Amino acid sequence: MHYLIVEDEPVLQQTLAAFFQRQAKVTAVGTLAAATAAVQAHDFALLLLDLALPDGDGLAWLKDWRPLLTCKILVLTANDSENAVLQGLALADDYVVKPVSLRVLQARIAKLLPPAAITYHGVSLTSATNTVTRYGQRVSLSANEYRLLAYLFAHPDAILTREQILAAVWDRQDAFVEDNTLTVTIKRLRQKLEDDPTRPQLIKTVRGMGYFLNGQEQK
């Protein structure tokens, strides 16, 4: 997904962009002119719009552009006047008054957007619901199998050492974690997710280094 953040206060703009980059591609701009150029060039899933901007009124801009926008729109502003709130709710999908915590803002956005699935080689992972499907059919994974797959999905094409994976997915203080635990879990994931587990395309091995999730054929 792709978010457009229209916020002219530099620190807040950077904070919002850094926070939401964990879950989506983010374009952040500080003027309505830049917002116009962005919506003309890209399709967005979400528009996060301030109202008091250097080159105009966000509500007036939104009134002009609303019929052309297919994305969800959340107004994020310090303006808490009744008139502004009513106008904003008539044009946007939600209206949030600053200051607001990032967690609350994220929860409001989650109400607007469907859970996003990330898909590689026919395997889709939806972190919001902790579900995995293969070519549309749900796959049953153990807790450790899911945590491992989610960690790999979060770092596509990055070579991850065995030590990195064990530290992130398993509690290294757990005496029951054996040396072959990761190997066995990778094998089970391949059996459940690969077309041919003997010639894996999704989870690749790098001899002497570790593993990586092949993100070159994202679908």
N, C-alpha and C positions, 0 to 999 in steps of 0.2 A: 504494500500500500504506500501511497504518497500523500504526505500532509503538506499543506501550505499554511505557514504562520505569518500573519501580518501584524507586526508589533514594532513600534519605533523606539522603544526604550532598549538600549543595547544589552544591558545586563539581563533583563528579563527575556529578551529575544534569544540570547545565547543559552540561558538556562532551559527554556522551553525546548529549543532545538536539540540540545544535548540529551535531555530527558527522553524525548520522543524518538530519537534516533535508535533507541534500543528496540523499537518495535516497528518502525516504518522508515521509508526514505523521507527526508524533510527538506523543504525549501523554505527559507526564512527571509522575509523582506520587511522594509520599514516604511514604505510609502504605498499609496493607492496606485500610483503609476506603475510601480514595480509589481504590485498585485495583478493589475490588468495584464501586463506582459506575461506574467506567470500563467494565469488561467487561459490565456490565448495559446500558450505553447504546450501546456501539459494537462493531463487528466488527473484530478486529485480525488482522493477518497474523503478528505476532511479539509475544511477551511476553518482556521482558528483566527478570528478577526477582532482586532482592537477597533474602537470607534473614533477616538481622538488622534488623528494622524496629521503629519505636517502639511500634507497637500489636500486635505479635505475631510469631509464627514463620512465615516465608514457606513453609516446607515443609508445615506444618500447613494453611495457607491453600490451598496448591496441591493438597494431597490432597483437600480438600473441593471445589475448583473444577475439578479436572482433567477429570472426566467431562463438564463442560458447555462446555469450551473447545475450539474447533476450530483455534486458531492454533498455530504452532510456539512452543515454550517453551525459553528458554535461561536457566539459573540463572547469575547472576554474583555471586559472593560471596567473602569472605575466608576462609570456613570450608573448610579443606582436610582435615578429619577423614575417615577412611575411611567411617565410618557415614553422615555427611552426604552424601558423594559418591555412595555406593551408593543412598541414599534418593532423592537428587536425580535420578540417572540413571534410576531406576525410574519417576519421575513426569514428568520433563522430557525434551526431545529432546537437550539437551547441558548440560554442567556446566563452567563456566569459573571458575578461581580468580583472584581479584585478587592483585596487580596484573597487568594484561594490557594490551598496546598496542592502540590503536584499530584498527590494520591487522590484527592477529591476530584481534581480535574480529569485525571485518567479514568476514574470511575464514571464520570459524566460522559466522557467520550465512548467508553465501552458500551454504554446504553444506546449510543447512536449507531455504532458500527457492528456488523456481524463479526463473529470470530474469524480471524484471518488464518488461513492454512498456508503453510510453506510446503512446496512440492518439489521433489527431486526424483527423477527416474520412476515416476508413477507412485511414489510413496509420499503421502501427505501427513504432516503433523500439525495439529491445532493446539497450541499451548493453552489457550483459554479454557479448553475443555479436556485437555490431557488425552486427546484421542489420536490414533494413528490409523490411516487407511492405506490400502494398496489397490490401485486401480478402482477406487470407489468402495471397496469392501473393507470393513473394519477388521483390524488385526489385533488380537489379544496379546499383550506384552506383560511380562512381570514388571514389578516396580523398578528393579535394577536395569532391565532391558529398556524401559521407557526413559529413565534418567540418562542412560548412556546415549540413546538415540537423540534425545533432546539436546544434549551437550554437543554432539557432533553436528546437528542441524544448526546450532548457534554459531558454529565456526566452520562454514563450508570452505573447502579447499585449503584449510590450514592443517599442516602436519602436526598432529598432537602426539606427544610422547606417552608411553605407558604411564609414566609417573604423573604427568599432567592429568590424564584421564582418571586414574585411580584417586588422586587427590580431590578432583572435582566431583566425582560420581559416588565414590565409596568413602566411608570414614576410615582413614588410615590407622586409627587406633583400634579398630575392630579386629580382634584376634582371629576371626573366622574368615577374613579376606585372605585367600591363598594366592600364590603366584600365578596360577593358571585361571583365576576368576575372570579376568578381562578377556583372555583368549576364548574361554568357553562362552561368555556372554556375546562376544562378537560372532562366534559361530552360530549361536542360536538366532541372533538377529538376521544373519545372512540366510539361514534356512527359512525364516518367515517372510523376508522382504525381497530377496534377490530372485530374478528369473532363473538363474543358474548359480547356486551358492558356491560352486567350484570355480566360477569365473565372475567374481563380484564386480558390479558396475557402480553400486551405491557406496559401499564402505570399502575403501581400498587400504591395502597394507603397504607400508614403506619399510622394506627390510632393514632391520637394525635401528629404526627410528620410531615407528609407531603406526598410526592410522590417520586417514583423512576421509571426510565425506566429499564425494565427487559432486560438485555443484555446477559442472560445465554444461549439463543438459537439463536445466531447470524448466519445468513445465507448469 
